[in-house]
Structures are given as structure tokens and as C-alpha cells.
Amino acid sequence: MLLTLFSALLQGPDGLVTVAGGEVAFAQFFTPSIAAFATLTSCFTGITVGMAMERDAGILKRVRSTPLPTPVFIAARVVDKLLLALAAAVVLFSVGALAFGVHVYPRLLPAAIVTFLVGAVSFCALGMALGAVVPTAGSAVPIVNLVVLPMMVLSGVFSPLEQAPDWLQHVADVFPLSHLVRALGGAFSRHSAGWAFSWPDLAILLAWGAAGALIAAWRFRWEPAQAGTRGRGGRRRRAFTRA
């Protein structure tokens, strides 16, 4: 829906926008950009909210009591979100190619695949990290929105950062989404040279993912944060009743 609406409404009079290297059709820029955003929502938002809800519902606590190894459980969650993000990307590029003339260049496909995987895994790790620190399931959605909305607006999803002021480009460089948008967009641009691997952007994404994995391992909780408090309060109330 976003691809259809914005491709129709936001392209210039000549249907071109300026990206790194030159001009491309708006849909050629916007399709990989919205695919990057779909990867963010599938991996980062999905894992953060899902983890918080399952922890508060006691599902993670029950999983911990089973013989299932923790790395297998976490890997299954990551693969689940990777497949969801991949399905979204396939649908987006199918619609883009069929309806808006988006080109997929065979020589750039290795860069597109690697960039997608690096971005998806990194956002999964960041989702695990945020999911580990949010206090409750009720607070997960507003906290995620507080993180995602500025990234969506400032990371060049809806308009190329090449057209933005220098100060805004520097601000955007703080967000991991801007690096995924830039790297994935380069893998679908006819102006890209060689294999179109954006190594600096991939390195920054990997650094974000590594930081997220470390925080997730440090702060991961199987039980709700308030479980202990409820238990102590419950014991105090029972003791008061008996007295």
C-alpha cells in the first residue's frame, strides 16, 4: 500500500529523484527503501513486542523449563522474523517490478542479499536488546514507536538523504536504518559501480547488531520484572490476613 501510494504521490514531475551517483525513478529508490523499513518492522518491532508479551504471559518462563536449548529457541525466533521480512521484500519488489517498472540487476543481487541478511539479523539483535529492557508488555509498543518513528522520518525512507541538508544527513547517520536504506538502495541503482557492496554501511550495521546482541545477553529475562514483587506482596498480604 505504501509503495503504491507514495510512488503515485511523491515522485517529481519527471518521475526522477536524485540518489548517490545520479537520478533514478522514484519507485526505483522507494522500493528498496520501504523494503528496508519493512525489515525494521518485521525484525525489530516484531521481536521487541513479541518478547515482552510472551514474558509477561509466562510463555518464556515455561519455555525455559523445557529441554529446548536457549540458542535453538532464539535462533528459531530470528529465522521466523527473517522469513517474514523476506516475504515482505519479495512482495514489494514483485509489485514494484510489475506495476512501477522497478529494475532488478542480476550483477547486484549478491549485494542485495547480503545487505538484507546483515540488516535483518542486526535488527533482530537490536529487537532482542530492547525486548530485554522494556519493563512490561504494555510499555513495549509506545517505547518501540518512540524509537521507530524518528528513524522512519530521518533515515531517508521517504526521500533520498542526498537531497537533505548536511546537518540532517549527519543526524541520519546515527540511525542504523539509514545505513540499511543506503546500502540496499545501492544494490538496486544503475549508477552503482562494481558489485555495489556498501562496506562502511554494512560494518556499521554489524556493529549495531553486535551491541544489541551483547545487551540482549546481559539483560535477557525469562520472567516478568514484577513477578518477584507480586510474589513478595502476595506473601505479605497472606501473612497479614493470617494475623
C-alpha positions in Angstrom: 0.0 0.0 0.0 2.8 2.4 0.9 4.7 1.6 -2.2 1.6 2.3 -4.4 0.5 5.5 -2.6 3.9 7.1 -2.3 5.1 6.1 -5.8 2.0 7.9 -7.2 2.1 10.9 -4.9 5.7 11.7 -4.1 7.6 11.4 -7.4 8.6 14.6 -9.1 7.2 16.0 -12.4 9.7 13.9 -14.4 9.4 10.9 -12.1 13.0 11.1 -11.0 14.8 11.6 -7.7 18.5 12.3 -7.0 20.4 9.5 -5.3 24.1 8.7 -4.9 25.6 8.7 -8.4 22.7 10.3 -10.3 19.0 10.2 -10.9 16.6 7.2 -10.8 12.9 6.8 -11.0 11.2 7.4 -7.6 9.9 3.8 -7.5 13.4 2.5 -8.1 14.5 4.4 -5.0 11.4 3.9 -2.9 11.0 0.1 -3.3 14.3 -0.9 -1.6 13.8 1.9 1.0 10.4 0.6 2.0 11.8 -2.9 2.0 14.4 -1.7 4.5 11.6 -0.2 6.6 9.6 -3.5 6.4 12.7 -5.3 7.6 12.9 -3.0 10.6 9.2 -3.5 11.5 9.4 -7.3 11.0 12.6 -7.9 12.9 13.0 -5.1 15.4 9.4 -4.3 16.2 8.2 -7.9 16.0 10.8 -9.3 18.3 10.6 -6.5 20.9 6.9 -6.6 21.3 6.6 -10.3 21.0 9.3 -10.9 23.6 7.7 -8.5 26.1 4.2 -10.0 25.6 5.4 -13.6 25.9 7.5 -12.8 29.0 4.5 -11.1 30.7 2.2 -14.0 29.8 4.6 -16.6 31.3 5.4 -18.2 28.0 9.2 -17.6 28.2 9.2 -19.0 31.7 7.5 -22.2 30.5 9.9 -22.5 27.6 12.8 -22.2 29.9 11.5 -25.3 31.9 11.5 -27.5 28.7 14.5 -29.4 27.3 14.7 -26.9 24.4 18.1 -25.3 24.3 18.1 -21.5 24.6 20.2 -20.9 21.5 17.8 -23.0 19.5 14.8 -21.1 20.8 16.4 -17.7 20.0 17.6 -18.9 16.5 14.1 -20.1 15.7 12.7 -16.6 16.6 15.3 -14.9 14.4 14.7 -17.2 11.5 10.9 -16.6 11.8 11.4 -12.9 11.6 13.9 -13.2 8.7 11.3 -15.2 6.7 8.7 -12.6 7.4 11.0 -9.8 6.3 12.0 -11.8 3.2 8.3 -12.4 2.3 7.6 -8.7 2.6 10.6 -7.8 0.4 9.6 -10.3 -2.3 6.1 -8.9 -2.4 7.4 -5.3 -2.5 9.8 -5.9 -5.4 7.2 -8.0 -7.3 4.7 -5.2 -7.1 7.4 -2.6 -7.9 8.6 -4.6 -10.9 5.2 -5.3 -12.3 3.4 -2.0 -11.6 6.1 0.6 -11.5 8.9 -0.7 -13.7 11.5 -1.3 -10.9 14.6 -3.0 -12.3 16.4 -5.8 -10.5 20.0 -6.0 -11.8 21.5 -9.6 -11.7 25.0 -8.4 -11.0 23.9 -6.5 -7.9 21.8 -9.3 -6.4 24.6 -10.7 -4.2 25.0 -7.3 -2.6 21.2 -7.0 -2.2 21.0 -10.5 -0.5 24.0 -9.9 1.8 22.7 -6.4 2.8 19.3 -7.7 3.5 20.7 -10.5 5.7 23.0 -8.2 7.6 20.3 -5.7 8.2 17.7 -8.2 9.2 20.0 -10.1 11.7 21.2 -6.8 13.1 17.7 -5.5 13.7 16.7 -8.9 15.3 19.6 -8.4 17.7 18.5 -4.9 18.5 15.0 -6.1 19.0 16.2 -8.7 21.4 18.1 -6.0 23.3 15.1 -3.6 23.5 12.8 -6.5 24.4 15.1 -7.4 27.2 15.0 -4.0 28.8 11.4 -2.9 28.3 9.7 -3.3 31.7 6.3 -4.6 30.6 4.3 -5.7 27.5 2.1 -2.6 27.9 5.1 -0.3 27.6 6.7 -2.1 24.7 4.5 -0.6 21.9 4.9 3.1 22.9 8.7 2.6 23.5 9.1 0.9 20.1 7.1 3.7 18.5 9.4 6.3 20.2 12.4 4.6 18.6 11.0 3.6 15.2 9.1 6.8 14.2 12.2 9.1 14.4 14.2 6.5 12.4 11.5 6.3 9.8 11.3 10.0 9.3 15.0 10.8 9.5 16.6 7.8 7.8 15.7 8.7 4.2 12.9 6.1 3.8 10.6 8.5 2.0 13.1 10.9 0.4 16.7 10.4 -0.5 19.1 11.8 2.0 21.2 13.3 -0.8 18.6 16.0 -1.1 18.6 16.8 2.6 20.7 19.5 4.4 24.1 18.4 5.6 23.1 18.6 9.2 20.2 16.3 8.7 22.5 13.8 6.9 24.8 13.8 9.9 21.8 13.2 12.2 20.6 10.3 10.0 23.9 8.6 10.1 23.3 8.0 13.8 20.4 5.6 13.0 21.1 2.1 11.7 18.1 2.3 9.4 19.7 5.0 7.3 22.7 2.7 6.6 20.4 -0.2 5.6 18.4 2.2 3.3 21.6 3.4 1.7 23.2 0.0 1.3 20.1 -1.7 0.0 19.3 1.2 -2.3 22.7 1.0 -3.9 22.1 -2.7 -4.7 19.2 -1.6 -6.9 20.7 1.5 -8.6 22.0 1.5 -12.1 24.6 4.1 -11.0 26.3 1.6 -8.6 29.8 0.5 -9.6 31.2 -3.0 -9.3 29.3 -5.4 -7.1 27.6 -2.5 -5.1 28.6 -3.7 -1.7 28.5 -0.7 0.7 31.1 -2.0 3.2 31.0 1.0 5.5 27.3 0.8 5.9 27.4 -2.9 6.4 30.1 -2.5 9.0 28.0 0.0 11.0 25.0 -2.3 10.8 27.1 -5.2 12.1 28.4 -3.0 14.9 24.8 -2.1 15.9 23.9 -5.8 15.8 26.9 -6.8 17.9 26.0 -4.2 20.5 22.4 -5.3 20.5 23.4 -9.0 21.0 25.6 -8.1 23.9 22.9 -6.1 25.6 20.4 -8.8 25.0 22.7 -11.5 26.5 23.3 -9.2 29.5 19.7 -8.2 30.3 17.7 -11.1 29.0 14.9 -12.1 31.4 12.7 -15.1 31.3 10.2 -13.9 33.9 8.2 -10.7 34.2 10.0 -7.9 36.0 7.2 -7.5 38.5 6.9 -11.3 39.2 9.1 -11.1 42.3 7.3 -8.0 43.6 3.9 -9.6 43.2 5.1 -12.7 45.0 6.5 -10.8 48.0 3.4 -8.7 48.1 1.2 -11.8 47.9 3.1 -13.3 50.9 2.8 -10.1 52.9 -0.9 -10.0 52.2 -1.4 -13.6 53.2 0.7 -13.1 56.4 -1.4 -10.0 57.2 -4.6 -12.0 56.7 -3.5 -14.8 59.0 -2.5 -12.3 61.6 
